[in-house]
């Protein structure tokens, strides 16, 4: 019996998508323990995507979530172009949500590593 070849790229894409979603959920839970409440998840703007937008008090954090095997790999995965895209997307999001303009703004990273609690770095972008 003949079987159509599996689309390996599609399988890998779905695996990465599921990993990203679970990493974002882990990040939300870790941030919730610090008192943050989610405002947005996978917010797509014409200038880029923001993984998470969270707030605590008068502070709004735009959060990039990185799931990697090691912290070094997670750090290496964030480049200058990605930082600029996130900042531009955040500027546009703030322009569309004026109720948050007077809040303190930070650009944070959450590293999600195997068998470890997610690591939250404040204003690391």
N, CA, C and O atoms as a DFTB+ gen file, in Angstrom:
500 C
 N C O
     1  1       0.841      -1.171       0.000
     2  2       0.000       0.000       0.000
     3  2       0.891       1.241       0.000
     4  3       1.874       1.300       0.738
     5  1       0.554       2.218      -0.813
     6  2       1.329       3.447      -0.949
     7  2       0.783       4.507       0.001
     8  3      -0.429       4.687       0.123
     9  1       1.713       5.216       0.682
    10  2       1.336       6.323       1.562
    11  2       2.000       7.582       1.060
    12  3       3.157       7.563       0.640
    13  1       1.276       8.658       1.104
    14  2       1.849       9.946       0.715
    15  2       2.956      10.308       1.691
    16  3       2.824      10.036       2.884
    17  1       4.043      10.912       1.225
    18  2       5.114      11.298       2.144
    19  2       4.629      12.341       3.137
    20  3       3.865      13.241       2.792
    21  1       5.089      12.203       4.385
    22  2       4.734      13.182       5.409
    23  2       5.464      14.481       5.152
    24  3       6.634      14.494       4.772
    25  1       4.773      15.543       5.361
    26  2       5.382      16.863       5.219
    27  2       6.153      17.161       6.496
    28  3       5.586      17.618       7.489
    29  1       7.454      16.894       6.456
    30  2       8.283      17.033       7.657
    31  2       8.291      18.476       8.148
    32  3       8.251      18.719       9.355
    33  1       8.343      19.424       7.236
    34  2       8.327      20.831       7.644
    35  2       7.067      21.179       8.410
    36  3       7.112      21.925       9.388
    37  1       5.958      20.648       7.973
    38  2       4.690      20.915       8.632
    39  2       4.661      20.300      10.030
    40  3       4.161      20.917      10.970
    41  1       5.190      19.099      10.169
    42  2       5.249      18.441      11.477
    43  2       6.124      19.254      12.427
    44  3       5.758      19.480      13.580
    45  1       7.270      19.686      11.937
    46  2       8.188      20.481      12.771
    47  2       7.555      21.820      13.137
    48  3       7.709      22.288      14.265
    49  1       6.861      22.426      12.216
    50  2       6.201      23.711      12.482
    51  2       5.148      23.557      13.579
    52  3       5.061      24.394      14.478
    53  1       4.353      22.495      13.510
    54  2       3.345      22.256      14.543
    55  2       3.993      22.004      15.905
    56  3       3.492      22.471      16.929
    57  1       5.103      21.269      15.917
    58  2       5.808      21.008      17.173
    59  2       6.307      22.312      17.781
    60  3       6.143      22.536      18.980
    61  1       6.914      23.173      16.971
    62  2       7.408      24.465      17.476
    63  2       6.260      25.351      17.953
    64  3       6.386      26.059      18.952
    65  1       5.134      25.307      17.227
    66  2       3.968      26.088      17.630
    67  2       3.482      25.645      19.013
    68  3       3.228      26.478      19.883
    69  1       3.355      24.330      19.208
    70  2       2.912      23.811      20.512
    71  2       3.913      24.165      21.608
    72  3       3.511      24.530      22.713
    73  1       5.199      24.065      21.324
    74  2       6.230      24.429      22.306
    75  2       6.105      25.901      22.681
    76  3       6.191      26.258      23.855
    77  1       5.902      26.751      21.678
    78  2       5.755      28.182      21.943
    79  2       4.543      28.487      22.794
    80  3       4.614      29.302      23.715
    81  1       3.427      27.838      22.492
    82  2       2.204      28.061      23.269
    83  2       2.385      27.607      24.719
    84  3       1.963      28.300      25.645
    85  1       3.010      26.449      24.915
    86  2       3.203      25.972      26.290
    87  2       4.209      26.847      27.034
    88  3       4.058      27.067      28.236
    89  1       5.231      27.348      26.345
    90  2       6.198      28.252      26.984
    91  2       5.509      29.552      27.404
    92  3       5.776      30.075      28.486
    93  1       4.629      30.071      26.557
    94  2       3.903      31.288      26.913
    95  2       2.992      31.058      28.117
    96  3       2.868      31.924      28.984
    97  1       2.362      29.899      28.166
    98  2       1.522      29.582      29.322
    99  2       2.362      29.513      30.599
   100  3       1.958      30.036      31.638
   101  1       3.530      28.868      30.522
   102  2       4.431      28.807      31.685
   103  2       4.855      30.208      32.098
   104  3       4.927      30.506      33.290
   105  1       5.137      31.074      31.125
   106  2       5.536      32.450      31.432
   107  2       4.393      33.211      32.100
   108  3       4.617      33.946      33.062
   109  1       3.177      33.042      31.599
   110  2       2.016      33.718      32.203
   111  2       1.842      33.279      33.649
   112  3       1.600      34.105      34.529
   113  1       1.964      31.984      33.892
   114  2       1.817      31.479      35.264
   115  2       2.911      32.036      36.175
   116  3       2.636      32.439      37.305
   117  1       4.147      32.057      35.685
   118  2       5.251      32.593      36.493
   119  2       5.039      34.079      36.780
   120  3       5.268      34.535      37.900
   121  1       4.604      34.828      35.775
   122  2       4.370      36.256      35.975
   123  2       3.172      36.501      36.894
   124  3       3.162      37.468      37.656
   125  1       2.167      35.630      36.823
   126  2       0.997      35.766      37.702
   127  2       1.392      35.616      39.165
   128  3       0.812      36.270      40.032
   129  1       2.375      34.760      39.449
   130  2       2.828      34.609      40.832
   131  2       3.506      35.882      41.338
   132  3       3.633      36.085      42.545
   133  1       3.943      36.744      40.403
   134  2       4.542      38.025      40.770
   135  2       3.522      39.156      40.760
   136  3       3.876      40.317      40.966
   137  1       2.255      38.819      40.522
   138  2       1.202      39.822      40.560
   139  2       0.842      40.442      39.223
   140  3       0.056      41.388      39.192
   141  1       1.377      39.957      38.132
   142  2       1.045      40.487      36.812
   143  2      -0.255      39.862      36.318
   144  3      -0.555      38.704      36.609
   145  1      -1.018      40.649      35.569
   146  2      -2.210      40.122      34.916
   147  2      -2.023      40.268      33.404
   148  3      -1.521      41.286      32.929
   149  1      -2.426      39.259      32.667
   150  2      -2.249      39.338      31.213
   151  2      -3.223      40.326      30.578
   152  3      -4.402      40.377      30.929
   153  1      -2.705      41.100      29.646
   154  2      -3.519      42.026      28.856
   155  2      -3.646      41.499      27.428
   156  3      -4.698      41.617      26.800
   157  1      -2.559      40.916      26.931
   158  2      -2.577      40.398      25.569
   159  2      -1.594      39.255      25.417
   160  3      -0.581      39.174      26.112
   161  1      -1.927      38.366      24.479
   162  2      -1.061      37.228      24.193
   163  2      -0.964      37.076      22.682
   164  3      -1.976      37.074      21.982
   165  1       0.254      36.951      22.190
   166  2       0.508      36.850      20.743
   167  2      -0.166      38.002      20.004
   168  3      -0.945      37.798      19.074
   169  1       0.152      39.200      20.438
   170  2      -0.431      40.406      19.855
   171  2       0.325      40.722      18.564
   172  3       1.526      40.992      18.582
   173  1      -0.397      40.682      17.450
   174  2       0.213      40.917      16.145
   175  2      -0.091      42.337      15.700
   176  3      -1.249      42.744      15.605
   177  1       0.971      43.081      15.431
   178  2       0.860      44.435      14.907
   179  2       1.539      44.426      13.533
   180  3       2.314      43.514      13.243
   181  1       1.269      45.405      12.697
   182  2       1.925      45.436      11.392
   183  2       3.453      45.481      11.475
   184  3       4.142      45.072      10.541
   185  1       3.970      45.974      12.581
   186  2       5.428      46.105      12.730
   187  2       6.077      44.920      13.432
   188  3       7.305      44.855      13.497
   189  1       5.295      43.980      13.961
   190  2       5.869      42.821      14.642
   191  2       4.886      42.210      15.626
   192  3       3.777      42.708      15.815
   193  1       5.320      41.111      16.252
   194  2       4.474      40.401      17.209
   195  2       5.045      40.534      18.606
   196  3       6.259      40.498      18.806
   197  1       4.139      40.691      19.577
   198  2       4.525      40.742      20.982
   199  2       3.965      39.476      21.624
   200  3       2.764      39.218      21.555
   201  1       4.843      38.686      22.251
   202  2       4.402      37.420      22.835
   203  2       3.376      37.640      23.941
   204  3       2.298      37.046      23.920
   205  1       3.713      38.493      24.905
   206  2       2.810      38.760      26.033
   207  2       2.835      40.238      26.376
   208  3       3.868      40.902      26.282
   209  1       1.684      40.734      26.773
   210  2       1.598      42.066      27.379
   211  2       0.940      41.845      28.728
   212  3      -0.165      41.310      28.808
   213  1       1.625      42.259      29.792
   214  2       1.123      42.061      31.148
   215  2       1.186      43.379      31.914
   216  3       1.943      44.283      31.561
   217  1       0.382      43.471      32.961
   218  2       0.364      44.685      33.776
   219  2       0.362      44.320      35.243
   220  3      -0.166      43.288      35.660
   221  1       0.976      45.212      36.015
   222  2       0.941      45.120      37.475
   223  2       0.960      46.548      37.994
   224  3       1.917      47.290      37.771
   225  1      -0.096      46.921      38.682
   226  2      -0.184      48.303      39.167
   227  2      -0.181      49.265      37.995
   228  3      -1.004      49.144      37.088
   229  1       0.737      50.220      38.007
   230  2       0.858      51.220      36.934
   231  2       2.013      50.884      36.004
   232  3       2.646      51.778      35.443
   233  1       2.283      49.606      35.843
   234  2       3.382      49.174      34.977
   235  2       2.850      48.210      33.917
   236  3       2.087      47.293      34.223
   237  1       3.259      48.428      32.678
   238  2       2.946      47.526      31.576
   239  2       4.260      46.964      31.063
   240  3       5.209      47.704      30.806
   241  1       4.302      45.647      30.919
   242  2       5.504      44.985      30.422
   243  2       5.191      44.289      29.100
   244  3       4.225      43.535      28.989
   245  1       6.023      44.557      28.112
   246  2       5.971      43.847      26.839
   247  2       7.001      42.736      26.958
   248  3       8.188      42.999      27.152
   249  1       6.545      41.491      26.841
   250  2       7.374      40.340      27.204
   251  2       7.646      39.460      25.991
   252  3       6.730      39.067      25.269
   253  1       8.910      39.165      25.785
   254  2       9.334      38.182      24.788
   255  2       9.621      36.882      25.534
   256  3      10.361      36.877      26.517
   257  1       9.038      35.788      25.069
   258  2       9.206      34.479      25.707
   259  2      10.123      33.638      24.828
   260  3       9.894      33.510      23.625
   261  1      11.154      33.070      25.428
   262  2      12.096      32.223      24.695
   263  2      12.193      30.866      25.372
   264  3      12.592      30.771      26.533
   265  1      11.829      29.826      24.650
   266  2      11.959      28.446      25.139
   267  2      13.146      27.816      24.429
   268  3      13.131      27.643      23.211
   269  1      14.155      27.480      25.184
   270  2      15.356      26.870      24.629
   271  2      15.874      25.833      25.617
   272  3      15.408      25.752      26.754
   273  1      16.835      25.048      25.170
   274  2      17.417      24.007      26.034
   275  2      18.327      24.597      27.103
   276  3      18.414      24.064      28.208
   277  1      19.007      25.702      26.777
   278  2      19.910      26.331      27.742
   279  2      19.650      27.834      27.784
   280  3      19.083      28.409      26.855
   281  1      20.072      28.451      28.869
   282  2      19.926      29.901      28.987
   283  2      20.787      30.617      27.960
   284  3      20.390      31.656      27.434
   285  1      21.963      30.069      27.671
   286  2      22.850      30.673      26.677
   287  2      22.185      30.675      25.302
   288  3      22.265      31.664      24.573
   289  1      21.529      29.571      24.949
   290  2      20.829      29.498      23.663
   291  2      19.671      30.490      23.623
   292  3      19.412      31.102      22.586
   293  1      18.981      30.649      24.735
   294  2      17.867      31.600      24.799
   295  2      18.378      33.031      24.632
   296  3      17.787      33.820      23.894
   297  1      19.464      33.362      25.310
   298  2      20.045      34.705      25.184
   299  2      20.511      34.972      23.761
   300  3      20.313      36.067      23.234
   301  1      21.128      33.976      23.139
   302  2      21.658      34.132      21.784
   303  2      20.550      34.271      20.747
   304  3      20.798      34.765      19.647
   305  1      19.341      33.848      21.077
   306  2      18.252      33.871      20.099
   307  2      17.603      35.246      19.950
   308  3      16.744      35.432      19.089
   309  1      18.002      36.202      20.770
   310  2      17.413      37.539      20.706
   311  2      18.416      38.485      20.069
   312  3      19.459      38.795      20.643
   313  1      18.074      38.938      18.865
   314  2      18.966      39.836      18.135
   315  2      18.468      41.269      18.151
   316  3      17.367      41.559      18.619
   317  1      19.304      42.162      17.629
   318  2      18.953      43.582      17.600
   319  2      17.722      43.852      16.740
   320  3      16.886      44.684      17.092
   321  1      17.610      43.148      15.608
   322  2      16.452      43.361      14.730
   323  2      15.162      42.975      15.454
   324  3      14.145      43.657      15.323
   325  1      15.205      41.884      16.217
   326  2      14.013      41.461      16.955
   327  2      13.672      42.482      18.041
   328  3      12.498      42.784      18.258
   329  1      14.674      43.009      18.714
   330  2      14.431      44.038      19.733
   331  2      13.738      45.255      19.115
   332  3      12.771      45.780      19.666
   333  1      14.246      45.688      17.971
   334  2      13.652      46.852      17.300
   335  2      12.201      46.573      16.890
   336  3      11.338      47.438      17.043
   337  1      11.931      45.371      16.371
   338  2      10.572      45.010      15.969
   339  2       9.617      45.051      17.162
   340  3       8.503      45.564      17.056
   341  1      10.059      44.510      18.290
   342  2       9.210      44.485      19.490
   343  2       8.946      45.908      19.985
   344  3       7.821      46.232      20.367
   345  1       9.966      46.751      19.979
   346  2       9.790      48.138      20.419
   347  2       8.832      48.890      19.495
   348  3       7.983      49.649      19.963
   349  1       8.968      48.678      18.175
   350  2       8.051      49.337      17.233
   351  2       6.622      48.835      17.424
   352  3       5.676      49.622      17.399
   353  1       6.468      47.537      17.613
   354  2       5.132      46.970      17.839
   355  2       4.530      47.523      19.127
   356  3       3.338      47.828      19.171
   357  1       5.341      47.653      20.171
   358  2       4.851      48.197      21.445
   359  2       4.440      49.659      21.286
   360  3       3.417      50.074      21.831
   361  1       5.226      50.443      20.544
   362  2       4.857      51.844      20.309
   363  2       3.506      51.942      19.614
   364  3       2.674      52.773      19.977
   365  1       3.290      51.092      18.616
   366  2       2.021      51.105      17.904
   367  2       0.882      50.638      18.812
   368  3      -0.209      51.206      18.779
   369  1       1.130      49.614      19.614
   370  2       0.102      49.128      20.540
   371  2      -0.289      50.227      21.528
   372  3      -1.472      50.438      21.795
   373  1       0.715      50.927      22.070
   374  2       0.432      52.024      23.009
   375  2      -0.340      53.144      22.336
   376  3      -1.199      53.766      22.962
   377  1      -0.048      53.412      21.065
   378  2      -0.781      54.447      20.338
   379  2      -2.252      54.053      20.189
   380  3      -3.130      54.916      20.180
   381  1      -2.517      52.752      20.073
   382  2      -3.890      52.265      19.919
   383  2      -4.597      52.053      21.261
   384  3      -5.812      51.856      21.296
   385  1      -3.848      52.092      22.354
   386  2      -4.416      51.911      23.700
   387  2      -3.965      53.064      24.595
   388  3      -3.114      52.877      25.465
   389  1      -4.526      54.243      24.389
   390  2      -4.066      55.430      25.127
   391  2      -4.258      55.336      26.629
   392  3      -3.631      56.091      27.372
   393  1      -5.108      54.427      27.100
   394  2      -5.321      54.301      28.548
   395  2      -4.055      53.839      29.271
   396  3      -3.968      53.958      30.493
   397  1      -3.069      53.312      28.531
   398  2      -1.833      52.832      29.143
   399  2      -0.648      53.774      28.915
   400  3       0.465      53.458      29.336
   401  1      -0.853      54.903      28.271
   402  2       0.260      55.798      27.932
   403  2       1.008      56.326      29.151
   404  3       2.219      56.536      29.087
   405  1       0.308      56.541      30.251
   406  2       0.947      57.111      31.438
   407  2       1.545      56.049      32.355
   408  3       2.059      56.377      33.424
   409  1       1.485      54.809      31.962
   410  2       2.043      53.714      32.763
   411  2       3.559      53.655      32.567
   412  3       4.079      54.115      31.551
   413  1       4.255      53.089      33.540
   414  2       5.671      52.784      33.365
   415  2       5.747      51.606      32.396
   416  3       4.995      50.641      32.532
   417  1       6.636      51.680      31.438
   418  2       6.750      50.665      30.390
   419  2       8.087      49.945      30.531
   420  3       9.133      50.578      30.677
   421  1       8.041      48.617      30.486
   422  2       9.274      47.832      30.457
   423  2       9.195      46.816      29.324
   424  3       8.111      46.430      28.886
   425  1      10.357      46.397      28.867
   426  2      10.484      45.377      27.831
   427  2      11.239      44.212      28.454
   428  3      12.456      44.257      28.627
   429  1      10.488      43.173      28.785
   430  2      11.024      42.057      29.564
   431  2      11.208      40.806      28.706
   432  3      10.679      40.700      27.600
   433  1      11.963      39.879      29.247
   434  2      12.164      38.573      28.634
   435  2      11.859      37.518      29.684
   436  3      12.184      37.690      30.859
   437  1      11.238      36.434      29.262
   438  2      11.078      35.267      30.123
   439  2      11.716      34.087      29.404
   440  3      11.311      33.723      28.300
   441  1      12.717      33.495      30.044
   442  2      13.353      32.292      29.522
   443  2      12.642      31.085      30.108
   444  3      12.488      30.977      31.325
   445  1      12.213      30.184      29.248
   446  2      11.579      28.942      29.678
   447  2      12.535      27.817      29.307
   448  3      12.750      27.523      28.131
   449  1      13.105      27.193      30.339
   450  2      14.107      26.140      30.157
   451  2      13.566      24.826      30.714
   452  3      12.747      24.835      31.633
   453  1      14.013      23.704      30.169
   454  2      13.501      22.418      30.656
   455  2      13.758      22.216      32.145
   456  3      14.859      22.449      32.643
   457  1      12.717      21.778      32.837
   458  2      12.795      21.387      34.251
   459  2      13.245      22.511      35.179
   460  3      13.812      22.255      36.241
   461  1      12.993      23.756      34.779
   462  2      13.318      24.900      35.629
   463  2      12.158      25.868      35.624
   464  3      11.386      25.933      34.667
   465  1      12.043      26.626      36.713
   466  2      11.026      27.661      36.794
   467  2      11.396      28.750      35.787
   468  3      12.577      29.080      35.673
   469  1      10.437      29.322      35.049
   470  2      10.766      30.375      34.072
   471  2      11.498      31.535      34.737
   472  3      11.176      31.941      35.853
   473  1      12.482      32.053      34.029
   474  2      13.309      33.158      34.539
   475  2      12.861      34.467      33.906
   476  3      12.887      34.606      32.683
   477  1      12.452      35.425      34.726
   478  2      11.941      36.716      34.274
   479  2      13.033      37.776      34.400
   480  3      13.538      38.037      35.492
   481  1      13.386      38.379      33.274
   482  2      14.382      39.455      33.247
   483  2      13.680      40.758      32.922
   484  3      13.111      40.915      31.842
   485  1      13.721      41.693      33.862
   486  2      13.022      42.969      33.713
   487  2      13.855      43.909      32.854
   488  3      15.063      44.047      33.047
   489  1      13.185      44.557      31.896
   490  2      13.795      45.553      31.015
   491  2      15.063      45.039      30.327
   492  3      16.059      45.756      30.230
   493  1      15.017      43.819      29.863
   494  2      16.174      43.191      29.227
   495  2      16.177      43.341      27.707
   496  3      17.143      42.957      27.046
   497  1      15.105      43.895      27.155
   498  2      15.058      44.079      25.697
   499  2      15.481      45.468      25.309
   500  3      15.502      45.799      24.124
